[in-house]
């Protein structure tokens, strides 16, 4: 599949019916999701691999990974309503994904889902709840040797310090995340924020 085709397919997916600000529910735009996934595919981190999407929301990353040939894909999400949309989205594109309603902070979670090869995620950036991204990074490193995650631009020094001794950042890919007016505190129709996709490799 070509990048453009994946992007067009992901574009058809439904978003959050009632996005919740407290959970930082922002669907990854199809071009950015496709870019992350294609990059991971080229690095041999998707095809034939077990992939896990933490905070999968309406499923765009998980579904994209399945479409690119991941062997097994698990999507974890705390919001049951989002999981209903994600399940319907996966059916829409005939993607095989197992969705699980769970809190990434649940200490039993890694044991429940077992190890995987690659984590792909767009976690909360911690704009509403400080440090909301930390349990995501912790669980990602517990689950998989390789993680692709979307962060606010300028997060490298934080991520580097936070994962010190546990993982290394071996790639940074810049991108844009256009956010449509979603919540009352949004003042523009579309606000584009700069983001970066980081590839983290867990220390042996
Ligand atoms: N990955 C999706 C959604 C990104 S928004 C996408 O790329 O489109 C961040 C998601 O994390 C939201 O769906 C939110 O409900 C979920 N989330 C926030 N805190 C969570 C937690 N503690 N455990 C699991 N999911 C959580």
py3Dmol code that shows the C-alpha trace and the ligand (Angstrom):
import py3Dmol

protein = """\
ATOM      1  CA  UNK A   1       0.000   0.000   0.000  1.00  0.00           C
ATOM      2  CA  UNK A   2       1.154   3.521  -0.769  1.00  0.00           C
ATOM      3  CA  UNK A   3       1.366   6.274   1.838  1.00  0.00           C
ATOM      4  CA  UNK A   4      -1.312   8.261   0.036  1.00  0.00           C
ATOM      5  CA  UNK A   5      -3.704   5.290  -0.014  1.00  0.00           C
ATOM      6  CA  UNK A   6      -3.281   4.699   3.701  1.00  0.00           C
ATOM      7  CA  UNK A   7      -3.871   8.371   4.355  1.00  0.00           C
ATOM      8  CA  UNK A   8      -7.059   8.333   2.273  1.00  0.00           C
ATOM      9  CA  UNK A   9      -8.355   5.264   4.080  1.00  0.00           C
ATOM     10  CA  UNK A  10      -7.643   6.706   7.527  1.00  0.00           C
ATOM     11  CA  UNK A  11      -9.337   9.924   6.456  1.00  0.00           C
ATOM     12  CA  UNK A  12     -12.651   8.077   6.242  1.00  0.00           C
ATOM     13  CA  UNK A  13     -12.667   7.057   9.921  1.00  0.00           C
ATOM     14  CA  UNK A  14     -15.064   8.559  12.416  1.00  0.00           C
ATOM     15  CA  UNK A  15     -13.738  10.737  15.223  1.00  0.00           C
ATOM     16  CA  UNK A  16     -14.700  11.212  18.874  1.00  0.00           C
ATOM     17  CA  UNK A  17     -18.473  11.741  19.131  1.00  0.00           C
ATOM     18  CA  UNK A  18     -18.098  13.919  22.235  1.00  0.00           C
ATOM     19  CA  UNK A  19     -14.409  14.676  22.756  1.00  0.00           C
ATOM     20  CA  UNK A  20     -13.427  14.989  26.408  1.00  0.00           C
ATOM     21  CA  UNK A  21     -10.952  17.749  27.227  1.00  0.00           C
ATOM     22  CA  UNK A  22      -9.917  16.087  30.508  1.00  0.00           C
ATOM     23  CA  UNK A  23      -8.675  13.057  28.544  1.00  0.00           C
ATOM     24  CA  UNK A  24      -7.106  15.242  25.820  1.00  0.00           C
ATOM     25  CA  UNK A  25      -9.094  13.514  23.129  1.00  0.00           C
ATOM     26  CA  UNK A  26      -7.662  14.752  19.850  1.00  0.00           C
ATOM     27  CA  UNK A  27      -7.786  12.360  16.935  1.00  0.00           C
ATOM     28  CA  UNK A  28      -4.490  12.177  15.078  1.00  0.00           C
ATOM     29  CA  UNK A  29      -5.076  13.683  11.618  1.00  0.00           C
ATOM     30  CA  UNK A  30      -4.789  11.076   8.853  1.00  0.00           C
ATOM     31  CA  UNK A  31      -1.656  12.584   7.210  1.00  0.00           C
ATOM     32  CA  UNK A  32       0.268  12.558  10.486  1.00  0.00           C
ATOM     33  CA  UNK A  33      -0.964   9.067  11.451  1.00  0.00           C
ATOM     34  CA  UNK A  34      -0.036   7.715   8.004  1.00  0.00           C
ATOM     35  CA  UNK A  35       3.385   9.343   8.237  1.00  0.00           C
ATOM     36  CA  UNK A  36       4.148   7.778  11.607  1.00  0.00           C
ATOM     37  CA  UNK A  37       2.943   4.361  10.480  1.00  0.00           C
ATOM     38  CA  UNK A  38       4.769   4.411   7.156  1.00  0.00           C
ATOM     39  CA  UNK A  39       7.948   5.444   8.843  1.00  0.00           C
ATOM     40  CA  UNK A  40       7.591   2.544  11.282  1.00  0.00           C
ATOM     41  CA  UNK A  41       6.841   0.201   8.373  1.00  0.00           C
ATOM     42  CA  UNK A  42      10.049   1.240   6.595  1.00  0.00           C
ATOM     43  CA  UNK A  43      11.980   0.580   9.807  1.00  0.00           C
ATOM     44  CA  UNK A  44      10.578  -3.002   9.819  1.00  0.00           C
ATOM     45  CA  UNK A  45       8.575  -2.269  12.965  1.00  0.00           C
ATOM     46  CA  UNK A  46       5.066  -3.054  11.647  1.00  0.00           C
ATOM     47  CA  UNK A  47       4.797  -5.869   9.125  1.00  0.00           C
ATOM     48  CA  UNK A  48       4.464  -9.247  10.853  1.00  0.00           C
ATOM     49  CA  UNK A  49       4.847  -7.591  14.250  1.00  0.00           C
ATOM     50  CA  UNK A  50       2.684  -7.384  17.351  1.00  0.00           C
ATOM     51  CA  UNK A  51       1.772  -3.723  17.779  1.00  0.00           C
ATOM     52  CA  UNK A  52       0.100  -1.951  20.651  1.00  0.00           C
ATOM     53  CA  UNK A  53      -1.650   1.439  20.528  1.00  0.00           C
ATOM     54  CA  UNK A  54      -1.878   3.070  23.970  1.00  0.00           C
ATOM     55  CA  UNK A  55      -4.757   5.528  24.358  1.00  0.00           C
ATOM     56  CA  UNK A  56      -6.030   4.401  20.976  1.00  0.00           C
ATOM     57  CA  UNK A  57      -9.078   6.674  20.981  1.00  0.00           C
ATOM     58  CA  UNK A  58     -11.070   6.050  17.825  1.00  0.00           C
ATOM     59  CA  UNK A  59      -8.383   3.702  16.565  1.00  0.00           C
ATOM     60  CA  UNK A  60      -6.630   5.531  13.744  1.00  0.00           C
ATOM     61  CA  UNK A  61      -3.082   4.343  14.594  1.00  0.00           C
ATOM     62  CA  UNK A  62      -4.112   0.805  15.556  1.00  0.00           C
ATOM     63  CA  UNK A  63      -6.222   0.364  12.426  1.00  0.00           C
ATOM     64  CA  UNK A  64      -3.480   1.793  10.223  1.00  0.00           C
ATOM     65  CA  UNK A  65      -0.965  -0.651  11.708  1.00  0.00           C
ATOM     66  CA  UNK A  66      -3.299  -3.554  10.952  1.00  0.00           C
ATOM     67  CA  UNK A  67      -3.776  -2.323   7.363  1.00  0.00           C
ATOM     68  CA  UNK A  68       0.009  -2.192   6.920  1.00  0.00           C
ATOM     69  CA  UNK A  69       0.324  -5.855   7.822  1.00  0.00           C
ATOM     70  CA  UNK A  70       0.917  -6.007  11.562  1.00  0.00           C
ATOM     71  CA  UNK A  71       0.394  -9.543  12.733  1.00  0.00           C
ATOM     72  CA  UNK A  72      -1.500  -8.660  15.902  1.00  0.00           C
ATOM     73  CA  UNK A  73      -2.733  -5.242  17.015  1.00  0.00           C
ATOM     74  CA  UNK A  74      -4.077  -4.307  20.428  1.00  0.00           C
ATOM     75  CA  UNK A  75      -5.647  -0.937  21.170  1.00  0.00           C
ATOM     76  CA  UNK A  76      -5.929   0.209  24.792  1.00  0.00           C
ATOM     77  CA  UNK A  77      -8.312   3.030  25.681  1.00  0.00           C
ATOM     78  CA  UNK A  78      -9.903   4.244  28.920  1.00  0.00           C
ATOM     79  CA  UNK A  79     -13.036   5.677  27.276  1.00  0.00           C
ATOM     80  CA  UNK A  80     -15.623   3.059  26.428  1.00  0.00           C
ATOM     81  CA  UNK A  81     -17.420   5.337  23.955  1.00  0.00           C
ATOM     82  CA  UNK A  82     -14.228   5.905  22.002  1.00  0.00           C
ATOM     83  CA  UNK A  83     -13.700   2.136  21.883  1.00  0.00           C
ATOM     84  CA  UNK A  84     -17.181   1.674  20.376  1.00  0.00           C
ATOM     85  CA  UNK A  85     -16.254   4.102  17.605  1.00  0.00           C
ATOM     86  CA  UNK A  86     -12.850   2.414  17.176  1.00  0.00           C
ATOM     87  CA  UNK A  87     -14.516  -0.997  16.834  1.00  0.00           C
ATOM     88  CA  UNK A  88     -16.899   0.330  14.180  1.00  0.00           C
ATOM     89  CA  UNK A  89     -13.986   2.077  12.432  1.00  0.00           C
ATOM     90  CA  UNK A  90     -12.002  -1.179  12.283  1.00  0.00           C
ATOM     91  CA  UNK A  91     -15.009  -2.936  10.736  1.00  0.00           C
ATOM     92  CA  UNK A  92     -15.364  -0.143   8.208  1.00  0.00           C
ATOM     93  CA  UNK A  93     -11.868  -0.812   6.867  1.00  0.00           C
ATOM     94  CA  UNK A  94     -11.888  -4.546   7.572  1.00  0.00           C
ATOM     95  CA  UNK A  95      -8.943  -4.208   9.964  1.00  0.00           C
ATOM     96  CA  UNK A  96      -8.260  -6.847  12.569  1.00  0.00           C
ATOM     97  CA  UNK A  97      -7.659  -5.077  15.902  1.00  0.00           C
ATOM     98  CA  UNK A  98      -8.401  -6.169  19.456  1.00  0.00           C
ATOM     99  CA  UNK A  99      -9.610  -3.239  21.567  1.00  0.00           C
ATOM    100  CA  UNK A 100      -9.446  -3.242  25.333  1.00  0.00           C
ATOM    101  CA  UNK A 101     -11.068  -0.723  27.680  1.00  0.00           C
ATOM    102  CA  UNK A 102      -8.375  -0.084  30.294  1.00  0.00           C
ATOM    103  CA  UNK A 103      -6.416   2.627  32.079  1.00  0.00           C
ATOM    104  CA  UNK A 104      -2.752   2.662  31.060  1.00  0.00           C
ATOM    105  CA  UNK A 105      -1.927   3.427  34.702  1.00  0.00           C
ATOM    106  CA  UNK A 106      -3.338   0.065  35.794  1.00  0.00           C
ATOM    107  CA  UNK A 107      -0.279  -1.835  37.076  1.00  0.00           C
ATOM    108  CA  UNK A 108      -1.782  -5.136  35.892  1.00  0.00           C
ATOM    109  CA  UNK A 109      -2.046  -3.946  32.285  1.00  0.00           C
ATOM    110  CA  UNK A 110       1.343  -5.135  30.935  1.00  0.00           C
ATOM    111  CA  UNK A 111       0.656  -8.605  32.357  1.00  0.00           C
ATOM    112  CA  UNK A 112      -2.800  -8.639  30.818  1.00  0.00           C
ATOM    113  CA  UNK A 113      -1.730  -7.804  27.291  1.00  0.00           C
ATOM    114  CA  UNK A 114       1.682  -9.444  27.252  1.00  0.00           C
ATOM    115  CA  UNK A 115       4.773  -8.183  25.427  1.00  0.00           C
ATOM    116  CA  UNK A 116       4.584  -6.681  21.968  1.00  0.00           C
ATOM    117  CA  UNK A 117       7.162  -5.645  19.375  1.00  0.00           C
ATOM    118  CA  UNK A 118       6.139  -2.050  18.709  1.00  0.00           C
ATOM    119  CA  UNK A 119       4.121   0.558  20.566  1.00  0.00           C
ATOM    120  CA  UNK A 120       2.519   3.330  18.527  1.00  0.00           C
ATOM    121  CA  UNK A 121       0.811   6.106  20.411  1.00  0.00           C
ATOM    122  CA  UNK A 122      -0.429   9.649  20.541  1.00  0.00           C
ATOM    123  CA  UNK A 123      -0.771  10.078  24.293  1.00  0.00           C
ATOM    124  CA  UNK A 124      -2.202  13.097  26.119  1.00  0.00           C
ATOM    125  CA  UNK A 125       0.477  15.784  26.055  1.00  0.00           C
ATOM    126  CA  UNK A 126      -0.229  16.659  29.683  1.00  0.00           C
ATOM    127  CA  UNK A 127      -1.877  19.982  28.809  1.00  0.00           C
ATOM    128  CA  UNK A 128      -4.931  19.309  30.971  1.00  0.00           C
ATOM    129  CA  UNK A 129      -3.444  17.022  33.578  1.00  0.00           C
ATOM    130  CA  UNK A 130       0.244  17.580  34.275  1.00  0.00           C
ATOM    131  CA  UNK A 131       2.404  14.561  33.512  1.00  0.00           C
ATOM    132  CA  UNK A 132      -0.482  12.629  31.933  1.00  0.00           C
ATOM    133  CA  UNK A 133       2.008  11.395  29.341  1.00  0.00           C
ATOM    134  CA  UNK A 134       4.300   9.718  31.880  1.00  0.00           C
ATOM    135  CA  UNK A 135       2.344   6.492  32.513  1.00  0.00           C
ATOM    136  CA  UNK A 136       2.086   6.082  28.742  1.00  0.00           C
ATOM    137  CA  UNK A 137       5.859   6.237  28.364  1.00  0.00           C
ATOM    138  CA  UNK A 138       6.309   3.839  31.300  1.00  0.00           C
ATOM    139  CA  UNK A 139       3.891   1.263  29.927  1.00  0.00           C
ATOM    140  CA  UNK A 140       5.267   1.599  26.406  1.00  0.00           C
ATOM    141  CA  UNK A 141       8.756   0.776  27.690  1.00  0.00           C
ATOM    142  CA  UNK A 142       7.378  -2.122  29.742  1.00  0.00           C
ATOM    143  CA  UNK A 143       5.619  -3.587  26.712  1.00  0.00           C
ATOM    144  CA  UNK A 144       7.910  -3.161  23.745  1.00  0.00           C
ATOM    145  CA  UNK A 145      11.537  -2.650  22.673  1.00  0.00           C
ATOM    146  CA  UNK A 146      10.483   0.046  20.185  1.00  0.00           C
ATOM    147  CA  UNK A 147       8.014   2.909  20.636  1.00  0.00           C
ATOM    148  CA  UNK A 148       6.786   5.585  18.248  1.00  0.00           C
ATOM    149  CA  UNK A 149       5.063   8.405  20.039  1.00  0.00           C
ATOM    150  CA  UNK A 150       3.770  11.843  19.129  1.00  0.00           C
ATOM    151  CA  UNK A 151       4.806  14.674  21.443  1.00  0.00           C
ATOM    152  CA  UNK A 152       4.602  18.443  21.504  1.00  0.00           C
ATOM    153  CA  UNK A 153       7.519  19.963  19.618  1.00  0.00           C
ATOM    154  CA  UNK A 154      10.379  20.628  22.016  1.00  0.00           C
ATOM    155  CA  UNK A 155       9.754  17.542  24.170  1.00  0.00           C
ATOM    156  CA  UNK A 156      13.074  15.848  23.459  1.00  0.00           C
ATOM    157  CA  UNK A 157      14.869  17.105  26.552  1.00  0.00           C
ATOM    158  CA  UNK A 158      11.988  16.058  28.819  1.00  0.00           C
ATOM    159  CA  UNK A 159      11.645  12.619  27.202  1.00  0.00           C
ATOM    160  CA  UNK A 160      15.401  12.133  27.278  1.00  0.00           C
ATOM    161  CA  UNK A 161      15.602  12.970  30.985  1.00  0.00           C
ATOM    162  CA  UNK A 162      12.488  10.975  31.856  1.00  0.00           C
ATOM    163  CA  UNK A 163      13.693   7.813  30.085  1.00  0.00           C
ATOM    164  CA  UNK A 164      17.337   8.174  31.158  1.00  0.00           C
ATOM    165  CA  UNK A 165      18.879   4.747  31.687  1.00  0.00           C
ATOM    166  CA  UNK A 166      15.769   3.052  30.262  1.00  0.00           C
ATOM    167  CA  UNK A 167      15.637   4.057  26.612  1.00  0.00           C
ATOM    168  CA  UNK A 168      17.212   6.206  23.942  1.00  0.00           C
ATOM    169  CA  UNK A 169      15.627   8.488  21.399  1.00  0.00           C
ATOM    170  CA  UNK A 170      17.019   7.323  18.103  1.00  0.00           C
ATOM    171  CA  UNK A 171      14.913   9.416  15.738  1.00  0.00           C
ATOM    172  CA  UNK A 172      12.875  12.576  15.649  1.00  0.00           C
ATOM    173  CA  UNK A 173      10.464  13.375  12.861  1.00  0.00           C
ATOM    174  CA  UNK A 174       8.850  16.788  12.816  1.00  0.00           C
ATOM    175  CA  UNK A 175       5.207  17.214  11.880  1.00  0.00           C
ATOM    176  CA  UNK A 176       2.166  19.414  12.162  1.00  0.00           C
ATOM    177  CA  UNK A 177      -1.040  18.655  14.039  1.00  0.00           C
ATOM    178  CA  UNK A 178      -3.935  20.808  12.918  1.00  0.00           C
ATOM    179  CA  UNK A 179      -6.486  20.943  15.730  1.00  0.00           C
ATOM    180  CA  UNK A 180     -10.014  21.947  14.801  1.00  0.00           C
ATOM    181  CA  UNK A 181     -12.025  24.014  17.262  1.00  0.00           C
ATOM    182  CA  UNK A 182     -13.159  21.304  19.688  1.00  0.00           C
ATOM    183  CA  UNK A 183     -13.359  22.693  23.203  1.00  0.00           C
ATOM    184  CA  UNK A 184     -14.719  25.940  24.645  1.00  0.00           C
ATOM    185  CA  UNK A 185     -11.205  27.169  25.435  1.00  0.00           C
ATOM    186  CA  UNK A 186     -10.211  26.959  21.760  1.00  0.00           C
ATOM    187  CA  UNK A 187     -10.197  30.414  20.222  1.00  0.00           C
ATOM    188  CA  UNK A 188      -9.407  29.623  16.573  1.00  0.00           C
ATOM    189  CA  UNK A 189     -11.245  27.489  14.010  1.00  0.00           C
ATOM    190  CA  UNK A 190      -8.067  25.597  13.326  1.00  0.00           C
ATOM    191  CA  UNK A 191      -4.887  25.828  15.318  1.00  0.00           C
ATOM    192  CA  UNK A 192      -1.841  24.102  13.961  1.00  0.00           C
ATOM    193  CA  UNK A 193       0.562  22.870  16.587  1.00  0.00           C
ATOM    194  CA  UNK A 194       4.051  21.655  15.916  1.00  0.00           C
ATOM    195  CA  UNK A 195       4.670  18.105  17.017  1.00  0.00           C
ATOM    196  CA  UNK A 196       7.421  15.566  16.832  1.00  0.00           C
ATOM    197  CA  UNK A 197       7.301  11.842  16.406  1.00  0.00           C
ATOM    198  CA  UNK A 198       9.987  10.218  18.508  1.00  0.00           C
ATOM    199  CA  UNK A 199      11.269   6.677  18.059  1.00  0.00           C
ATOM    200  CA  UNK A 200      12.380   5.295  21.400  1.00  0.00           C
ATOM    201  CA  UNK A 201      14.456   2.177  21.690  1.00  0.00           C
ATOM    202  CA  UNK A 202      14.514   0.427  25.021  1.00  0.00           C
ATOM    203  CA  UNK A 203      17.875  -0.305  26.600  1.00  0.00           C
ATOM    204  CA  UNK A 204      18.807  -3.993  26.577  1.00  0.00           C
TER     205      UNK A 204
END
"""
ligand_1 = """\
26
LIG
N -4.537 7.593 19.740
C -5.724 8.290 19.292
C -6.266 9.263 20.354
C -5.295 10.311 20.813
S -5.973 11.345 22.093
C -5.415 8.986 18.005
O -4.235 9.007 17.669
O -6.301 9.498 17.344
C -5.396 10.555 23.598
C -6.246 9.338 23.982
O -5.766 8.825 25.230
C -7.716 9.662 24.213
O -8.508 8.790 23.456
C -7.932 9.431 25.708
O -9.237 9.014 26.032
C -6.874 8.380 25.996
N -6.468 8.326 27.406
C -6.221 9.396 28.228
N -5.834 8.964 29.447
C -5.835 7.581 29.388
C -5.488 6.547 30.308
N -5.079 6.846 31.547
N -5.574 5.272 29.911
C -5.976 4.954 28.641
N -6.316 5.887 27.725
C -6.244 7.181 28.080
"""
view = py3Dmol.view(width=600, height=400)
view.addModel(protein, "pdb")
view.setStyle({"model": 0}, {"cartoon": {"style": "trace"}})
view.addModel(ligand_1, "xyz")
view.setStyle({"model": 1}, {"stick": {}})
view.zoomTo()
view.show()
